Amino acid sequence: MLDGQQRITSIGRFVTDKFAIMDAPSGNPKMFSTMPADQQKKLRESKLLINECEGTETEIKEWFETINIAGVPHWKVFLFD
């Protein structure tokens, strides 16, 4: 995995209630299990963009630099519209 391991691990840990996020309006911690069902569903069903590449180590590093220079986000999760 070239990029995203921390993001994927964080999502997995959050949905298994290993940590809470701070609720913006109240400032109180919010566990995944206490979120409304529609928000849980939206997070569970969010898609991650995965790019597979093959080549030499140098080619893969060049590809990685190219996609990062373009400024395109790797993924976004929108919990609240």
PDB file of N, CA, C and O in Angstrom:
ATOM      1  N   MET A   1       0.849  -1.163   0.000  1.00  0.00           N
ATOM      2  CA  MET A   1       0.000   0.000   0.000  1.00  0.00           C
ATOM      3  C   MET A   1       0.900   1.232   0.000  1.00  0.00           C
ATOM      4  O   MET A   1       1.767   1.387   0.860  1.00  0.00           O
ATOM      5  N   LEU A   2       0.677   2.096  -0.973  1.00  0.00           N
ATOM      6  CA  LEU A   2       1.494   3.303  -1.081  1.00  0.00           C
ATOM      7  C   LEU A   2       0.989   4.419  -0.191  1.00  0.00           C
ATOM      8  O   LEU A   2       1.775   5.163   0.395  1.00  0.00           O
ATOM      9  N   ASP A   3      -0.317   4.534  -0.093  1.00  0.00           N
ATOM     10  CA  ASP A   3      -0.875   5.656   0.646  1.00  0.00           C
ATOM     11  C   ASP A   3      -2.241   5.238   1.165  1.00  0.00           C
ATOM     12  O   ASP A   3      -2.923   4.421   0.546  1.00  0.00           O
ATOM     13  N   GLY A   4      -2.630   5.786   2.277  1.00  0.00           N
ATOM     14  CA  GLY A   4      -3.972   5.553   2.772  1.00  0.00           C
ATOM     15  C   GLY A   4      -4.083   4.580   3.926  1.00  0.00           C
ATOM     16  O   GLY A   4      -5.173   4.392   4.466  1.00  0.00           O
ATOM     17  N   GLN A   5      -2.982   3.957   4.320  1.00  0.00           N
ATOM     18  CA  GLN A   5      -3.062   2.973   5.392  1.00  0.00           C
ATOM     19  C   GLN A   5      -3.610   3.593   6.675  1.00  0.00           C
ATOM     20  O   GLN A   5      -4.442   2.983   7.347  1.00  0.00           O
ATOM     21  N   GLN A   6      -3.165   4.772   7.017  1.00  0.00           N
ATOM     22  CA  GLN A   6      -3.651   5.417   8.237  1.00  0.00           C
ATOM     23  C   GLN A   6      -5.149   5.732   8.126  1.00  0.00           C
ATOM     24  O   GLN A   6      -5.894   5.564   9.092  1.00  0.00           O
ATOM     25  N   ARG A   7      -5.584   6.183   6.955  1.00  0.00           N
ATOM     26  CA  ARG A   7      -7.012   6.483   6.755  1.00  0.00           C
ATOM     27  C   ARG A   7      -7.860   5.227   6.912  1.00  0.00           C
ATOM     28  O   ARG A   7      -8.870   5.233   7.614  1.00  0.00           O
ATOM     29  N   ILE A   8      -7.441   4.153   6.252  1.00  0.00           N
ATOM     30  CA  ILE A   8      -8.202   2.910   6.302  1.00  0.00           C
ATOM     31  C   ILE A   8      -8.231   2.361   7.723  1.00  0.00           C
ATOM     32  O   ILE A   8      -9.276   1.906   8.189  1.00  0.00           O
ATOM     33  N   THR A   9      -7.103   2.398   8.412  1.00  0.00           N
ATOM     34  CA  THR A   9      -7.043   1.929   9.795  1.00  0.00           C
ATOM     35  C   THR A   9      -7.944   2.777  10.683  1.00  0.00           C
ATOM     36  O   THR A   9      -8.650   2.241  11.537  1.00  0.00           O
ATOM     37  N   SER A  10      -7.927   4.088  10.493  1.00  0.00           N
ATOM     38  CA  SER A  10      -8.761   4.980  11.303  1.00  0.00           C
ATOM     39  C   SER A  10     -10.244   4.707  11.094  1.00  0.00           C
ATOM     40  O   SER A  10     -11.010   4.681  12.058  1.00  0.00           O
ATOM     41  N   ILE A  11     -10.655   4.505   9.853  1.00  0.00           N
ATOM     42  CA  ILE A  11     -12.060   4.198   9.582  1.00  0.00           C
ATOM     43  C   ILE A  11     -12.449   2.891  10.280  1.00  0.00           C
ATOM     44  O   ILE A  11     -13.484   2.814  10.941  1.00  0.00           O
ATOM     45  N   GLY A  12     -11.617   1.879  10.128  1.00  0.00           N
ATOM     46  CA  GLY A  12     -11.893   0.589  10.760  1.00  0.00           C
ATOM     47  C   GLY A  12     -11.977   0.686  12.274  1.00  0.00           C
ATOM     48  O   GLY A  12     -12.853   0.081  12.892  1.00  0.00           O
ATOM     49  N   ARG A  13     -11.077   1.437  12.864  1.00  0.00           N
ATOM     50  CA  ARG A  13     -11.094   1.586  14.325  1.00  0.00           C
ATOM     51  C   ARG A  13     -12.307   2.386  14.779  1.00  0.00           C
ATOM     52  O   ARG A  13     -12.872   2.098  15.834  1.00  0.00           O
ATOM     53  N   PHE A  14     -12.716   3.385  14.003  1.00  0.00           N
ATOM     54  CA  PHE A  14     -13.882   4.179  14.383  1.00  0.00           C
ATOM     55  C   PHE A  14     -15.153   3.346  14.331  1.00  0.00           C
ATOM     56  O   PHE A  14     -15.950   3.379  15.268  1.00  0.00           O
ATOM     57  N   VAL A  15     -15.356   2.594  13.244  1.00  0.00           N
ATOM     58  CA  VAL A  15     -16.598   1.826  13.119  1.00  0.00           C
ATOM     59  C   VAL A  15     -16.658   0.650  14.093  1.00  0.00           C
ATOM     60  O   VAL A  15     -17.720   0.053  14.268  1.00  0.00           O
ATOM     61  N   THR A  16     -15.551   0.311  14.723  1.00  0.00           N
ATOM     62  CA  THR A  16     -15.559  -0.731  15.755  1.00  0.00           C
ATOM     63  C   THR A  16     -15.466  -0.116  17.154  1.00  0.00           C
ATOM     64  O   THR A  16     -15.117  -0.794  18.120  1.00  0.00           O
ATOM     65  N   ASP A  17     -15.786   1.184  17.245  1.00  0.00           N
ATOM     66  CA  ASP A  17     -15.844   1.908  18.527  1.00  0.00           C
ATOM     67  C   ASP A  17     -14.538   1.911  19.317  1.00  0.00           C
ATOM     68  O   ASP A  17     -14.550   1.852  20.547  1.00  0.00           O
ATOM     69  N   LYS A  18     -13.423   1.980  18.612  1.00  0.00           N
ATOM     70  CA  LYS A  18     -12.123   2.057  19.290  1.00  0.00           C
ATOM     71  C   LYS A  18     -11.795   3.494  19.708  1.00  0.00           C
ATOM     72  O   LYS A  18     -10.953   3.715  20.579  1.00  0.00           O
ATOM     73  N   PHE A  19     -12.466   4.470  19.082  1.00  0.00           N
ATOM     74  CA  PHE A  19     -12.296   5.864  19.487  1.00  0.00           C
ATOM     75  C   PHE A  19     -13.522   6.657  19.071  1.00  0.00           C
ATOM     76  O   PHE A  19     -14.334   6.189  18.273  1.00  0.00           O
ATOM     77  N   ALA A  20     -13.651   7.845  19.611  1.00  0.00           N
ATOM     78  CA  ALA A  20     -14.790   8.719  19.319  1.00  0.00           C
ATOM     79  C   ALA A  20     -14.319   9.928  18.518  1.00  0.00           C
ATOM     80  O   ALA A  20     -13.136  10.267  18.503  1.00  0.00           O
ATOM     81  N   ILE A  21     -15.280  10.567  17.851  1.00  0.00           N
ATOM     82  CA  ILE A  21     -15.017  11.848  17.205  1.00  0.00           C
ATOM     83  C   ILE A  21     -15.735  12.913  18.017  1.00  0.00           C
ATOM     84  O   ILE A  21     -16.666  12.614  18.764  1.00  0.00           O
ATOM     85  N   MET A  22     -15.304  14.139  17.869  1.00  0.00           N
ATOM     86  CA  MET A  22     -15.957  15.221  18.600  1.00  0.00           C
ATOM     87  C   MET A  22     -17.136  15.731  17.791  1.00  0.00           C
ATOM     88  O   MET A  22     -16.994  16.082  16.620  1.00  0.00           O
ATOM     89  N   ASP A  23     -18.294  15.769  18.418  1.00  0.00           N
ATOM     90  CA  ASP A  23     -19.501  16.282  17.790  1.00  0.00           C
ATOM     91  C   ASP A  23     -19.375  17.797  17.682  1.00  0.00           C
ATOM     92  O   ASP A  23     -19.175  18.485  18.683  1.00  0.00           O
ATOM     93  N   ALA A  24     -19.493  18.312  16.455  1.00  0.00           N
ATOM     94  CA  ALA A  24     -19.276  19.745  16.226  1.00  0.00           C
ATOM     95  C   ALA A  24     -20.212  20.650  17.042  1.00  0.00           C
ATOM     96  O   ALA A  24     -19.728  21.561  17.713  1.00  0.00           O
ATOM     97  N   PRO A  25     -21.523  20.432  17.007  1.00  0.00           N
ATOM     98  CA  PRO A  25     -22.380  21.374  17.739  1.00  0.00           C
ATOM     99  C   PRO A  25     -22.179  21.346  19.251  1.00  0.00           C
ATOM    100  O   PRO A  25     -22.136  22.395  19.895  1.00  0.00           O
ATOM    101  N   SER A  26     -22.057  20.148  19.817  1.00  0.00           N
ATOM    102  CA  SER A  26     -22.019  20.046  21.276  1.00  0.00           C
ATOM    103  C   SER A  26     -20.608  19.997  21.848  1.00  0.00           C
ATOM    104  O   SER A  26     -20.395  20.355  23.007  1.00  0.00           O
ATOM    105  N   GLY A  27     -19.653  19.561  21.054  1.00  0.00           N
ATOM    106  CA  GLY A  27     -18.286  19.396  21.550  1.00  0.00           C
ATOM    107  C   GLY A  27     -18.112  18.122  22.354  1.00  0.00           C
ATOM    108  O   GLY A  27     -17.067  17.916  22.971  1.00  0.00           O
ATOM    109  N   ASN A  28     -19.134  17.254  22.355  1.00  0.00           N
ATOM    110  CA  ASN A  28     -19.063  15.992  23.092  1.00  0.00           C
ATOM    111  C   ASN A  28     -18.537  14.877  22.189  1.00  0.00           C
ATOM    112  O   ASN A  28     -18.747  14.899  20.976  1.00  0.00           O
ATOM    113  N   PRO A  29     -17.853  13.904  22.794  1.00  0.00           N
ATOM    114  CA  PRO A  29     -17.386  12.778  21.980  1.00  0.00           C
ATOM    115  C   PRO A  29     -18.566  11.942  21.482  1.00  0.00           C
ATOM    116  O   PRO A  29     -19.572  11.780  22.173  1.00  0.00           O
ATOM    117  N   LYS A  30     -18.416  11.418  20.267  1.00  0.00           N
ATOM    118  CA  LYS A  30     -19.472  10.602  19.671  1.00  0.00           C
ATOM    119  C   LYS A  30     -18.854   9.314  19.135  1.00  0.00           C
ATOM    120  O   LYS A  30     -17.961   9.346  18.288  1.00  0.00           O
ATOM    121  N   MET A  31     -19.339   8.187  19.638  1.00  0.00           N
ATOM    122  CA  MET A  31     -18.900   6.879  19.155  1.00  0.00           C
ATOM    123  C   MET A  31     -19.720   6.523  17.913  1.00  0.00           C
ATOM    124  O   MET A  31     -20.842   6.999  17.739  1.00  0.00           O
ATOM    125  N   PHE A  32     -19.155   5.699  17.075  1.00  0.00           N
ATOM    126  CA  PHE A  32     -19.861   5.260  15.872  1.00  0.00           C
ATOM    127  C   PHE A  32     -21.198   4.618  16.243  1.00  0.00           C
ATOM    128  O   PHE A  32     -22.215   4.887  15.604  1.00  0.00           O
ATOM    129  N   SER A  33     -21.196   3.774  17.271  1.00  0.00           N
ATOM    130  CA  SER A  33     -22.414   3.050  17.654  1.00  0.00           C
ATOM    131  C   SER A  33     -23.522   3.965  18.157  1.00  0.00           C
ATOM    132  O   SER A  33     -24.681   3.552  18.212  1.00  0.00           O
ATOM    133  N   THR A  34     -23.189   5.205  18.525  1.00  0.00           N
ATOM    134  CA  THR A  34     -24.217   6.131  19.008  1.00  0.00           C
ATOM    135  C   THR A  34     -24.715   7.074  17.911  1.00  0.00           C
ATOM    136  O   THR A  34     -25.615   7.882  18.141  1.00  0.00           O
ATOM    137  N   MET A  35     -24.132   6.967  16.735  1.00  0.00           N
ATOM    138  CA  MET A  35     -24.568   7.809  15.614  1.00  0.00           C
ATOM    139  C   MET A  35     -25.908   7.305  15.101  1.00  0.00           C
ATOM    140  O   MET A  35     -26.213   6.119  15.230  1.00  0.00           O
ATOM    141  N   PRO A  36     -26.713   8.190  14.521  1.00  0.00           N
ATOM    142  CA  PRO A  36     -27.965   7.744  13.911  1.00  0.00           C
ATOM    143  C   PRO A  36     -27.697   6.683  12.836  1.00  0.00           C
ATOM    144  O   PRO A  36     -26.664   6.705  12.167  1.00  0.00           O
ATOM    145  N   ALA A  37     -28.642   5.764  12.689  1.00  0.00           N
ATOM    146  CA  ALA A  37     -28.486   4.641  11.745  1.00  0.00           C
ATOM    147  C   ALA A  37     -28.199   5.105  10.321  1.00  0.00           C
ATOM    148  O   ALA A  37     -27.414   4.469   9.616  1.00  0.00           O
ATOM    149  N   ASP A  38     -28.823   6.206   9.884  1.00  0.00           N
ATOM    150  CA  ASP A  38     -28.594   6.669   8.514  1.00  0.00           C
ATOM    151  C   ASP A  38     -27.158   7.150   8.317  1.00  0.00           C
ATOM    152  O   ASP A  38     -26.586   6.969   7.242  1.00  0.00           O
ATOM    153  N   GLN A  39     -26.575   7.759   9.343  1.00  0.00           N
ATOM    154  CA  GLN A  39     -25.185   8.210   9.238  1.00  0.00           C
ATOM    155  C   GLN A  39     -24.232   7.009   9.284  1.00  0.00           C
ATOM    156  O   GLN A  39     -23.231   6.988   8.568  1.00  0.00           O
ATOM    157  N   GLN A  40     -24.534   6.020  10.113  1.00  0.00           N
ATOM    158  CA  GLN A  40     -23.714   4.805  10.141  1.00  0.00           C
ATOM    159  C   GLN A  40     -23.730   4.124   8.768  1.00  0.00           C
ATOM    160  O   GLN A  40     -22.693   3.703   8.256  1.00  0.00           O
ATOM    161  N   LYS A  41     -24.919   4.028   8.192  1.00  0.00           N
ATOM    162  CA  LYS A  41     -25.073   3.391   6.886  1.00  0.00           C
ATOM    163  C   LYS A  41     -24.283   4.148   5.824  1.00  0.00           C
ATOM    164  O   LYS A  41     -23.616   3.540   4.987  1.00  0.00           O
ATOM    165  N   LYS A  42     -24.360   5.462   5.862  1.00  0.00           N
ATOM    166  CA  LYS A  42     -23.647   6.282   4.869  1.00  0.00           C
ATOM    167  C   LYS A  42     -22.139   6.043   4.958  1.00  0.00           C
ATOM    168  O   LYS A  42     -21.464   5.934   3.934  1.00  0.00           O
ATOM    169  N   LEU A  43     -21.618   5.964   6.169  1.00  0.00           N
ATOM    170  CA  LEU A  43     -20.192   5.708   6.334  1.00  0.00           C
ATOM    171  C   LEU A  43     -19.836   4.293   5.881  1.00  0.00           C
ATOM    172  O   LEU A  43     -18.857   4.101   5.161  1.00  0.00           O
ATOM    173  N   ARG A  44     -20.613   3.318   6.294  1.00  0.00           N
ATOM    174  CA  ARG A  44     -20.342   1.928   5.899  1.00  0.00           C
ATOM    175  C   ARG A  44     -20.392   1.730   4.381  1.00  0.00           C
ATOM    176  O   ARG A  44     -19.645   0.919   3.832  1.00  0.00           O
ATOM    177  N   GLU A  45     -21.266   2.466   3.713  1.00  0.00           N
ATOM    178  CA  GLU A  45     -21.440   2.281   2.276  1.00  0.00           C
ATOM    179  C   GLU A  45     -20.588   3.219   1.428  1.00  0.00           C
ATOM    180  O   GLU A  45     -20.655   3.177   0.200  1.00  0.00           O
ATOM    181  N   SER A  46     -19.790   4.063   2.073  1.00  0.00           N
ATOM    182  CA  SER A  46     -18.906   4.966   1.327  1.00  0.00           C
ATOM    183  C   SER A  46     -17.867   4.158   0.572  1.00  0.00           C
ATOM    184  O   SER A  46     -17.349   3.163   1.079  1.00  0.00           O
ATOM    185  N   LYS A  47     -17.571   4.587  -0.623  1.00  0.00           N
ATOM    186  CA  LYS A  47     -16.599   3.892  -1.457  1.00  0.00           C
ATOM    187  C   LYS A  47     -15.246   4.591  -1.360  1.00  0.00           C
ATOM    188  O   LYS A  47     -15.167   5.818  -1.292  1.00  0.00           O
ATOM    189  N   LEU A  48     -14.204   3.801  -1.355  1.00  0.00           N
ATOM    190  CA  LEU A  48     -12.843   4.312  -1.369  1.00  0.00           C
ATOM    191  C   LEU A  48     -12.288   4.117  -2.777  1.00  0.00           C
ATOM    192  O   LEU A  48     -12.513   3.083  -3.404  1.00  0.00           O
ATOM    193  N   LEU A  49     -11.570   5.105  -3.260  1.00  0.00           N
ATOM    194  CA  LEU A  49     -10.923   4.996  -4.556  1.00  0.00           C
ATOM    195  C   LEU A  49      -9.629   4.201  -4.381  1.00  0.00           C
ATOM    196  O   LEU A  49      -8.773   4.565  -3.574  1.00  0.00           O
ATOM    197  N   ILE A  50      -9.497   3.136  -5.126  1.00  0.00           N
ATOM    198  CA  ILE A  50      -8.302   2.298  -5.048  1.00  0.00           C
ATOM    199  C   ILE A  50      -7.679   2.234  -6.426  1.00  0.00           C
ATOM    200  O   ILE A  50      -8.340   1.871  -7.399  1.00  0.00           O
ATOM    201  N   ASN A  51      -6.420   2.584  -6.507  1.00  0.00           N
ATOM    202  CA  ASN A  51      -5.669   2.491  -7.758  1.00  0.00           C
ATOM    203  C   ASN A  51      -4.631   1.398  -7.602  1.00  0.00           C
ATOM    204  O   ASN A  51      -3.835   1.420  -6.663  1.00  0.00           O
ATOM    205  N   GLU A  52      -4.636   0.447  -8.514  1.00  0.00           N
ATOM    206  CA  GLU A  52      -3.607  -0.590  -8.522  1.00  0.00           C
ATOM    207  C   GLU A  52      -2.609  -0.256  -9.617  1.00  0.00           C
ATOM    208  O   GLU A  52      -2.980   0.177 -10.708  1.00  0.00           O
ATOM    209  N   CYS A  53      -1.366  -0.458  -9.314  1.00  0.00           N
ATOM    210  CA  CYS A  53      -0.351  -0.208 -10.334  1.00  0.00           C
ATOM    211  C   CYS A  53       0.690  -1.310 -10.290  1.00  0.00           C
ATOM    212  O   CYS A  53       0.944  -1.911  -9.246  1.00  0.00           O
ATOM    213  N   GLU A  54       1.277  -1.556 -11.424  1.00  0.00           N
ATOM    214  CA  GLU A  54       2.343  -2.537 -11.538  1.00  0.00           C
ATOM    215  C   GLU A  54       3.530  -1.871 -12.197  1.00  0.00           C
ATOM    216  O   GLU A  54       3.376  -0.938 -12.985  1.00  0.00           O
ATOM    217  N   GLY A  55       4.696  -2.349 -11.875  1.00  0.00           N
ATOM    218  CA  GLY A  55       5.901  -1.823 -12.486  1.00  0.00           C
ATOM    219  C   GLY A  55       7.065  -1.944 -11.540  1.00  0.00           C
ATOM    220  O   GLY A  55       6.972  -2.566 -10.481  1.00  0.00           O
ATOM    221  N   THR A  56       8.144  -1.350 -11.933  1.00  0.00           N
ATOM    222  CA  THR A  56       9.320  -1.353 -11.077  1.00  0.00           C
ATOM    223  C   THR A  56       9.086  -0.391  -9.912  1.00  0.00           C
ATOM    224  O   THR A  56       8.145   0.403  -9.941  1.00  0.00           O
ATOM    225  N   GLU A  57       9.915  -0.459  -8.917  1.00  0.00           N
ATOM    226  CA  GLU A  57       9.788   0.455  -7.778  1.00  0.00           C
ATOM    227  C   GLU A  57       9.875   1.907  -8.241  1.00  0.00           C
ATOM    228  O   GLU A  57       9.126   2.758  -7.762  1.00  0.00           O
ATOM    229  N   THR A  58      10.775   2.189  -9.160  1.00  0.00           N
ATOM    230  CA  THR A  58      10.929   3.549  -9.687  1.00  0.00           C
ATOM    231  C   THR A  58       9.667   3.991 -10.423  1.00  0.00           C
ATOM    232  O   THR A  58       9.213   5.120 -10.237  1.00  0.00           O
ATOM    233  N   GLU A  59       9.099   3.130 -11.247  1.00  0.00           N
ATOM    234  CA  GLU A  59       7.884   3.470 -11.992  1.00  0.00           C
ATOM    235  C   GLU A  59       6.707   3.733 -11.037  1.00  0.00           C
ATOM    236  O   GLU A  59       5.924   4.662 -11.238  1.00  0.00           O
ATOM    237  N   ILE A  60       6.604   2.911 -10.018  1.00  0.00           N
ATOM    238  CA  ILE A  60       5.518   3.076  -9.053  1.00  0.00           C
ATOM    239  C   ILE A  60       5.678   4.390  -8.293  1.00  0.00           C
ATOM    240  O   ILE A  60       4.696   5.100  -8.077  1.00  0.00           O
ATOM    241  N   LYS A  61       6.889   4.719  -7.889  1.00  0.00           N
ATOM    242  CA  LYS A  61       7.123   5.993  -7.191  1.00  0.00           C
ATOM    243  C   LYS A  61       6.801   7.177  -8.097  1.00  0.00           C
ATOM    244  O   LYS A  61       6.229   8.166  -7.639  1.00  0.00           O
ATOM    245  N   GLU A  62       7.157   7.090  -9.368  1.00  0.00           N
ATOM    246  CA  GLU A  62       6.847   8.170 -10.318  1.00  0.00           C
ATOM    247  C   GLU A  62       5.331   8.311 -10.483  1.00  0.00           C
ATOM    248  O   GLU A  62       4.814   9.428 -10.529  1.00  0.00           O
ATOM    249  N   TRP A  63       4.623   7.191 -10.572  1.00  0.00           N
ATOM    250  CA  TRP A  63       3.162   7.211 -10.695  1.00  0.00           C
ATOM    251  C   TRP A  63       2.546   7.855  -9.459  1.00  0.00           C
ATOM    252  O   TRP A  63       1.643   8.684  -9.570  1.00  0.00           O
ATOM    253  N   PHE A  64       3.034   7.476  -8.293  1.00  0.00           N
ATOM    254  CA  PHE A  64       2.524   8.019  -7.038  1.00  0.00           C
ATOM    255  C   PHE A  64       2.731   9.532  -6.982  1.00  0.00           C
ATOM    256  O   PHE A  64       1.823  10.265  -6.589  1.00  0.00           O
ATOM    257  N   GLU A  65       3.908  10.002  -7.370  1.00  0.00           N
ATOM    258  CA  GLU A  65       4.171  11.446  -7.387  1.00  0.00           C
ATOM    259  C   GLU A  65       3.221  12.153  -8.353  1.00  0.00           C
ATOM    260  O   GLU A  65       2.726  13.239  -8.051  1.00  0.00           O
ATOM    261  N   THR A  66       2.966  11.551  -9.502  1.00  0.00           N
ATOM    262  CA  THR A  66       2.081  12.150 -10.497  1.00  0.00           C
ATOM    263  C   THR A  66       0.671  12.320  -9.948  1.00  0.00           C
ATOM    264  O   THR A  66       0.080  13.390 -10.090  1.00  0.00           O
ATOM    265  N   ILE A  67       0.125  11.284  -9.324  1.00  0.00           N
ATOM    266  CA  ILE A  67      -1.253  11.409  -8.832  1.00  0.00           C
ATOM    267  C   ILE A  67      -1.338  12.364  -7.652  1.00  0.00           C
ATOM    268  O   ILE A  67      -2.375  12.997  -7.452  1.00  0.00           O
ATOM    269  N   ASN A  68      -0.279  12.484  -6.870  1.00  0.00           N
ATOM    270  CA  ASN A  68      -0.302  13.419  -5.742  1.00  0.00           C
ATOM    271  C   ASN A  68      -0.117  14.864  -6.186  1.00  0.00           C
ATOM    272  O   ASN A  68      -0.676  15.773  -5.572  1.00  0.00           O
ATOM    273  N   ILE A  69       0.642  15.085  -7.218  1.00  0.00           N
ATOM    274  CA  ILE A  69       0.866  16.440  -7.721  1.00  0.00           C
ATOM    275  C   ILE A  69      -0.420  16.998  -8.323  1.00  0.00           C
ATOM    276  O   ILE A  69      -0.649  18.207  -8.298  1.00  0.00           O
ATOM    277  N   ALA A  70      -1.265  16.109  -8.867  1.00  0.00           N
ATOM    278  CA  ALA A  70      -2.498  16.551  -9.517  1.00  0.00           C
ATOM    279  C   ALA A  70      -3.470  17.203  -8.539  1.00  0.00           C
ATOM    280  O   ALA A  70      -4.378  17.923  -8.955  1.00  0.00           O
ATOM    281  N   GLY A  71      -3.290  16.960  -7.265  1.00  0.00           N
ATOM    282  CA  GLY A  71      -4.149  17.584  -6.261  1.00  0.00           C
ATOM    283  C   GLY A  71      -5.531  16.979  -6.159  1.00  0.00           C
ATOM    284  O   GLY A  71      -6.453  17.624  -5.660  1.00  0.00           O
ATOM    285  N   VAL A  72      -5.691  15.753  -6.623  1.00  0.00           N
ATOM    286  CA  VAL A  72      -6.988  15.080  -6.545  1.00  0.00           C
ATOM    287  C   VAL A  72      -7.069  14.347  -5.217  1.00  0.00           C
ATOM    288  O   VAL A  72      -6.176  13.563  -4.896  1.00  0.00           O
ATOM    289  N   PRO A  73      -8.127  14.584  -4.432  1.00  0.00           N
ATOM    290  CA  PRO A  73      -8.247  13.876  -3.161  1.00  0.00           C
ATOM    291  C   PRO A  73      -8.320  12.373  -3.383  1.00  0.00           C
ATOM    292  O   PRO A  73      -8.946  11.915  -4.339  1.00  0.00           O
ATOM    293  N   HIS A  74      -7.686  11.603  -2.509  1.00  0.00           N
ATOM    294  CA  HIS A  74      -7.712  10.149  -2.615  1.00  0.00           C
ATOM    295  C   HIS A  74      -9.096   9.602  -2.272  1.00  0.00           C
ATOM    296  O   HIS A  74      -9.548   8.633  -2.881  1.00  0.00           O
ATOM    297  N   TRP A  75      -9.756  10.207  -1.319  1.00  0.00           N
ATOM    298  CA  TRP A  75     -11.094   9.773  -0.937  1.00  0.00           C
ATOM    299  C   TRP A  75     -11.744  10.858  -0.099  1.00  0.00           C
ATOM    300  O   TRP A  75     -11.072  11.708   0.486  1.00  0.00           O
ATOM    301  N   LYS A  76     -13.035  10.809  -0.058  1.00  0.00           N
ATOM    302  CA  LYS A  76     -13.788  11.719   0.793  1.00  0.00           C
ATOM    303  C   LYS A  76     -14.969  10.957   1.370  1.00  0.00           C
ATOM    304  O   LYS A  76     -15.593  10.146   0.685  1.00  0.00           O
ATOM    305  N   VAL A  77     -15.261  11.214   2.592  1.00  0.00           N
ATOM    306  CA  VAL A  77     -16.442  10.643   3.214  1.00  0.00           C
ATOM    307  C   VAL A  77     -17.303  11.816   3.664  1.00  0.00           C
ATOM    308  O   VAL A  77     -16.848  12.676   4.418  1.00  0.00           O
ATOM    309  N   PHE A  78     -18.522  11.846   3.206  1.00  0.00           N
ATOM    310  CA  PHE A  78     -19.433  12.901   3.588  1.00  0.00           C
ATOM    311  C   PHE A  78     -20.484  12.305   4.521  1.00  0.00           C
ATOM    312  O   PHE A  78     -21.403  11.620   4.074  1.00  0.00           O
ATOM    313  N   LEU A  79     -20.342  12.569   5.819  1.00  0.00           N
ATOM    314  CA  LEU A  79     -21.296  12.052   6.786  1.00  0.00           C
ATOM    315  C   LEU A  79     -22.524  12.940   6.876  1.00  0.00           C
ATOM    316  O   LEU A  79     -23.633  12.459   7.111  1.00  0.00           O
ATOM    317  N   PHE A  80     -22.326  14.211   6.691  1.00  0.00           N
ATOM    318  CA  PHE A  80     -23.407  15.158   6.878  1.00  0.00           C
ATOM    319  C   PHE A  80     -23.561  16.011   5.635  1.00  0.00           C
ATOM    320  O   PHE A  80     -22.595  16.631   5.192  1.00  0.00           O
ATOM    321  N   ASP A  81     -24.738  16.054   5.071  1.00  0.00           N
ATOM    322  CA  ASP A  81     -24.978  16.884   3.880  1.00  0.00           C
ATOM    323  C   ASP A  81     -25.367  18.276   4.275  1.00  0.00           C
ATOM    324  O   ASP A  81     -25.609  19.118   3.410  1.00  0.00           O
TER     325      ASP A  81
END
